Amino acid sequence: MTKLLPSLVSALVLSITAAPAAADVKTGVDAWGRGEYSRAVQEWRTPAVQGDPDAQFNLAQAYKLGRGVPVDPAQAESWFRKAADQGHQQAQDNYGLALFQGGHKEQAAPWLFKSADRGEARAQLVLGTMLFNGDGVPRDYPRAYALMTRASQAGLQSAGTTLAQMDQYISAEDRERGLTLAQEYAVGSVTPDLPGAATTTPVKAVKSASVVKPVAIPASVLREPVLRAEPKTVARPRAKTGAWRVQLGAFRDRGNAEGLWRQVRGKLGGAEPAYVAGGGVTRLQATGFMNKAEAQRACKAVAASCVVVAP
């Protein structure tokens, strides 16, 4: 049985950007840019713990690169996962790769498919290799050839070299099907979902049992991640104008209240925060609900100790 590129991504580092969403995150990015890595980590840790996905992503990068903290792949993977679970696309790219490098290939596959579907060339290269080898996913030569073709078209020289190796083992029929799929992927008419659906081409036997030597990733691919300081542009829901409120918690430190708001604001559909100080604590409230029923629905939508506050 042919085994293609079994260790292809052992040294792969994705080129990624992060857009911080909070003041402390930006302060950390500025410190990182000056080479003050320990200061950057210090700035990111609190918002990361409070659930800010950009801070979580940046902290993962620090552990991955060993800047400001010792190199710790387990910590990096953990923080990438937290951000990935919140939809942070660069974190998803890194988390899928980290799982693959850690030998958790079946777990890596869904994340790599997400990245490949967005056109991330390195994910396409890795996933194409997995599909060719049947490594963590069922073997599928046409789909493997299609994804490797897309990675090559994106400019990854190693993907072009790998395509030449694939040509030695797959049939002309599978190659043609792969090229057709690559064109369909390019225009978005086919989603490269997990194999096994009725559209997957049956697998044919390989020609040889020899092992193809791994292809080295060019140094140009191994670029350090860039942390961007500009805030993300997010389309906000129309602000609510009702008089009902919900109280999400009370905190001695207002910063903790602000951290909770960053975690739950997306679930409250245009509600605005109110920080009500008194008695040595800051009460975090969400404002603008039209009636009690709407406020109650908001409480159910957030994972917090939530009570309805009447006008």
C-alpha positions, 0 to 999 in steps of 0.5 A: 500500500502506497504511503505518501508524505507521512510526515509532511507537516511536521514543521509547518507553521501557518501564516496568520493574523489576529485582530484584537478586540479589546484595549488590553489585547491591543496593548499586548500587540503593541508590546509584542511589536516592540519585542516585549514578549513577557509584557504582551503575555501579561496583557493577554492573559486576563482577557484570554481567561475572560473569553476574548478569542483574539487574546486566546489566539495571541496567547496560544501563539506565544506558547507556540513560539516560546516568546514571553513564556516557555514553549508549550505545545499543550498550552498552545493547543488548549488556547487555540481550541478555546478561540477556535470554538468561538469561530476564530478562523486563524485559531481554527487553522492552527488548531487543526494543524496542532491536532494533526502534528500531535497524532490526533488525525481524526480529530484534526480532519473536521477543522482542516476541512473548515480551513480548506473550504475557506481556501487556506492553502496549507490546510488543503496541502495537509488534507490532500495528503491525509486523503491520499494516504487514508490517514485519519480519513478514508482514502479518496484519490480524486479529492486528494488530487483536487485539494493538492491542485488548489494548494499548488495553484495558491503558490505552495511549491511543495504542493506542486512537487506532491502532485507530481508524486501523486501522478505516479500512483493514481489512475488517469480517471481519478486524476481527471476527476480530481482536476474537475473537482478542483475547478468546482472548488475554485468557484465554490460549487462544491464544499470539500466536506468529510468523505463518505457521501454519495459523491465520493469516487470509489477508491482504486488499488494503488500501483506499488507498496513503496513509500515515497519520501517526504517533501520538504516545506520551503523556508518561504512557507515558514513565516512567523505569524503577524499580529495586527493591531487594527480592530475588526469591523463587525456589523452590529445589530440595531440597538434595543430601546426598551426599558426592561433590563437583565442583570448578568452578575455583580463584580468587585472589579469592573474589568471582570464585568467588562470581560463577561460582557465581551463573552455574552454580548453576541447572544443578546441581539443589540442589547447595550451594557450598563455598569451600575456601581454601588455597595463596593461592586459593579453590576453588569446589566444588559438594557433595551428589552421591550418586555418581560418575556423578551428579557426572560428569553435573553437570560436563557440565551446566556450562560450566566447568573441572570435575573430580569430587572423591571423598569 
